Amino acid sequence: MNSTGGGSWIGRQLARARRQWPIVLVLLCLLVSCAVLATGHWRRGAFAFACTVALAGVLRTLLPSRMVGLLKVRSRWADALLLVTAAAALLVLVLVVPASTPPSQR
């Protein structure tokens, strides 16, 4: 196997990975929100999660179909409407649910 063939395969894989940057960004943000949730800050983590879902909806709305990658599931407007509605519902829950105090502070 020559180095040119291997280099072109790697180049194609890197190009394919670069096209998936929207889903990678969303997954990284979800990872951060899960880390915040794991530290016990449920309101901050849920807020970050809702913002991440909203980000996915905005990316799905603004990016052309050839650039959106794995965020494309249905039609553009169906995906965007579903994601933005879910983000709004999560934000309402974050704001409506009263904060709880830890048992040690009661």
For each residue, the residues with C-beta under 8 A, 3 or more apart:
1: 5 6
2: 5 6
3: 6 7
4: 7 8
5: 1 2 8 9
6: 1 2 3 9 10
7: 3 4 10 11
8: 4 5 11 12
9: 5 6 12 13
10: 6 7 13 14
11: 7 8 14 15
12: 8 9 15 16
13: 9 10 16 17
14: 10 11 17 18
15: 11 12 18 19
16: 12 13 19 20
17: 13 14 20 24
18: 14 15 21
19: 15 16 67 69
20: 16 17 23 24 69 70
21: 18 24 25 69
22: 25 26 56 59 60 63 67 68 69 70 71
23: 20 26 27 69 70 71
24: 17 20 21 27 28
25: 21 22 28 29 55 59
26: 22 23 29 30 52 55 56 59 71
27: 23 24 30 31
28: 24 25 31 32
29: 25 26 32 33 48 51 52 55
30: 26 27 33 34 49 52
31: 27 28 34 35
32: 28 29 35 36 48
33: 29 30 36 37 45 46 48 49 51 52
34: 30 31 37 38 45 49
35: 31 32 38 39 45
36: 32 33 39 41 44 45 48
37: 33 34 41 42 45 46 49
38: 34 35 45
39: 35 36 45
40:
41: 36 37 44 45
42: 37 45 46
43: 46 47 94 97 99
44: 36 41 47 48
45: 33 34 35 36 37 38 39 41 42 48 49
46: 33 37 42 43 49 50 90 93 94
47: 43 44 50 51 91 94
48: 29 32 33 36 44 45 51 52
49: 30 33 34 37 45 46 52 53 90
50: 46 47 53 54 87 90 91 94
51: 29 33 47 48 54 55 87
52: 26 29 30 33 48 49 55 56
53: 49 50 56 57 83 86 87 90
54: 50 51 57 58 83 84 87 88 91
55: 25 26 29 51 52 58 59
56: 22 26 52 53 59 60 71 83
57: 53 54 60 61 79 80 81 82 83 84 87
58: 54 55 61 62 80 84
59: 22 25 26 55 56 62 63 68 71
60: 22 56 57 63 68 71 72 76 79 80 83
61: 57 58 76 80 84
62: 58 59
63: 22 59 60 67 68 71
64: 67 68
65: 68 72 76
66:
67: 19 22 63 64
68: 22 59 60 63 64 65 71 72
69: 19 20 21 22 23 72
70: 20 22 23
71: 22 23 26 56 59 60 63 68 79
72: 60 65 68 69 76 79
73: 79
74: 78 79 82
75: 78 79
76: 60 61 65 72 79 80
77: 80 81
78: 74 75 81 82
79: 57 60 71 72 73 74 75 76 82 83
80: 57 58 60 61 76 77 83 84
81: 57 77 78 84 85
82: 57 74 78 79 85 86
83: 53 54 56 57 60 79 80 86 87
84: 54 57 58 61 80 81 87 88
85: 81 82 88 89
86: 53 82 83 89 90
87: 50 51 53 54 57 83 84 90 91
88: 54 84 85 91 92
89: 85 86 92 93
90: 46 49 50 53 86 87 93 94
91: 47 50 54 87 88 94 95
92: 88 89 95 96
93: 46 89 90 96 97
94: 43 46 47 50 90 91 97
95: 91 92
96: 92 93
97: 43 93 94
98:
99: 43
100:
101: 105 106
102: 105 106
103: 106
104:
105: 101 102
106: 101 102 103
